[in-house]
Amino acid sequence: MLRGVSVEDDHGVRVVRTLVVPRPNRGALNRGILFGSFTAFASLTSLALGRADVVIGTVPQPLSPLAAWWKSRLGRAAFVLEIRDLWPEGLLATGQASKTSISYRALDRVASFLYNRAHHTVAVTGAIRDELIQSRGVSSDLVSVVPAGVRTEDFATDERISDAGSKWGASDRFVVSYVGTHGNAHDLWTVLESASQMKSIADRVLFLFAGGGAEADALRAHASANGLTNVRFLGQIERSQIPSLLRASDICLATLRDSPVFRTAVPTKIYEYMAAGKPVLSNVAGEAEALVRTSGSGLTVAPGDPGALTTGILRLMQDPDLCTRMGEAGQKYVSETASWASRGDLYLDILEQTVNRIKAR
């Protein structure tokens, strides 16, 4: 069954959702059908959208920007490629492919095709920019950095902490929350092992997982089979409910597997946790670690180490004042340096310069 085209208004922005063949986000075949169908239908749908000065293709997966490139070619528009994750390098990091596999080599060719045809490339971290320049040969003049940001007002809530705790069944316990994708890359098995290490104080500490993904069912089954009464899976929740969940939380987790590729990443959830005024506990090495430390918004621990994660949780649990200071530091940091408004202004400048450069040719 296909999901049809729909049009909606999001704060004055027209959003057109194209056809897609829905498939579960697991397995190479399922992902190929899902990603490929979106790219094909988006390319066709774009034909009815009229003229554009610039078309942006974003890479959380590498096929979707092909639709943006196609639209830019037909309309003689500037093509800007946005890199939020490194592909296909991420497949190596999660063990889903080898450099000699057909899938890796095919996606590597797609990535090279896009890098060579983009009029400008936007990376979300400095580390990704450096990787594109050093490993992909992208000209330093043609790649900029626009870090992720957050609309801080989306995470403001007047809900009392006690009310939020009752709503999520988390009253009178120290609440450790993870909000986001439950995928192969996200190192949630390490989080479950940390929860297992804290079974003796299960009446005092509660781990809440919100979201879904390829690993969600296996993680839930493991927690149940091992009697982890201090773990609760909430499944997918509405985005409008996230501020309430964060309000009920004492600390929030941002985790990824240990890989050189992930050292270039900064999970967007870190900015959202900071906007909500919650301390961040992260095991993501590299640029994300630098962000947490520079902002003073939380603690960082070694990736893939359940004991280190447990130690970090216990330290924060035993020092409420430290949690308060970190939460306040995070809020101050995002409001001053990482708002959507400031990031948007930077992005618009890059788009305008790119369009002007193309027109001047």
Disulfide bonds with the S-S distance in Angstrom:
none
